[in-house]
Amino acid sequence: MQQTNNTMVSVPEFAKLIGLSRSQVFRKVKAGQIPAQKVGGVYLIDASLANALAGIMTASDQKDISKAVKKTLKIYGETLEQLGSE
């Protein structure tokens, strides 16, 4: 899936990103299950929500994961090697 760099996306864009139909997204917006702002006649949804629901990692997410893996290896590296050899 493709990450969006916009701050807001339309319902059709959101639907495409998360793999739902436009009508499903409209129903969820109207039911309050998906937060959206109505601008004129168009509902706009925060792009970070779309990226998160689509499972897309941001550069910040990747950096945090890399940092956590390095920390884990530093602390538990020897134990992990022993477990891997069993």
C-alpha positions as CSV (number, residue, x, y, z in Angstrom):
1,M,0.0,0.0,0.0
2,Q,1.1,3.5,-0.6
3,Q,1.7,6.0,2.1
4,T,0.0,9.4,1.7
5,N,2.0,12.5,2.5
6,N,-1.1,14.8,2.7
7,T,-2.4,15.8,6.1
8,M,-6.0,15.0,5.1
9,V,-7.5,12.6,2.7
10,S,-11.0,12.3,1.1
11,V,-13.3,9.4,1.7
12,P,-12.5,7.7,-1.6
13,E,-8.7,8.1,-1.0
14,F,-9.2,6.7,2.6
15,A,-11.3,3.8,1.3
16,K,-8.6,2.9,-1.3
17,L,-5.8,3.1,1.3
18,I,-7.5,0.8,3.8
19,G,-9.3,-1.6,1.4
20,L,-12.9,-0.7,2.0
21,S,-15.6,0.6,-0.3
22,R,-16.5,4.3,-0.3
23,S,-20.0,3.5,0.9
24,Q,-18.6,1.5,3.9
25,V,-16.3,4.4,4.8
26,F,-19.2,6.9,4.5
27,R,-21.4,4.8,6.8
28,K,-18.5,4.5,9.4
29,V,-18.0,8.3,9.2
30,K,-21.7,9.1,9.7
31,A,-21.8,6.5,12.6
32,G,-18.8,8.3,14.2
33,Q,-16.6,5.2,13.9
34,I,-14.1,7.1,11.7
35,P,-13.4,10.7,12.8
36,A,-13.7,13.1,9.9
37,Q,-14.3,16.8,9.3
38,K,-16.8,18.1,6.8
39,V,-15.4,20.8,4.6
40,G,-18.0,22.1,2.2
41,G,-19.6,19.0,0.9
42,V,-16.6,16.8,1.4
43,Y,-15.6,14.7,4.4
44,L,-11.8,14.8,5.1
45,I,-10.0,12.2,7.3
46,D,-6.6,12.6,9.0
47,A,-4.0,10.9,6.7
48,S,-2.1,9.6,9.7
49,L,-5.2,7.5,10.7
50,A,-5.4,6.1,7.2
51,N,-1.7,5.2,7.2
52,A,-2.0,3.6,10.6
53,L,-5.1,1.5,9.7
54,A,-3.4,0.5,6.4
55,G,-0.4,-0.8,8.4
56,I,2.0,1.7,6.8
57,M,5.0,2.6,8.9
58,T,6.2,6.2,8.9
59,A,9.9,7.0,9.0
60,S,9.5,7.8,12.7
61,D,7.9,4.4,13.3
62,Q,10.8,2.7,11.5
63,K,13.4,4.7,13.5
64,D,11.6,3.7,16.8
65,I,11.6,0.0,15.9
66,S,15.2,0.1,14.9
67,K,16.2,1.8,18.1
68,A,14.2,-0.8,20.2
69,V,15.8,-3.7,18.3
70,K,19.3,-2.4,18.9
71,K,18.5,-1.8,22.6
72,T,17.1,-5.4,22.9
73,L,20.1,-6.9,21.3
74,K,22.4,-4.9,23.5
75,I,20.6,-6.1,26.7
76,Y,19.6,-9.6,25.7
77,G,22.0,-10.5,22.9
78,E,23.9,-13.3,24.7
79,T,20.6,-14.8,25.9
80,L,19.1,-14.6,22.4
81,E,22.2,-16.4,21.0
82,Q,21.9,-19.2,23.5
83,L,18.2,-19.6,22.8
84,G,18.9,-19.7,19.1
85,S,21.4,-22.5,19.4
86,E,19.0,-24.8,21.3
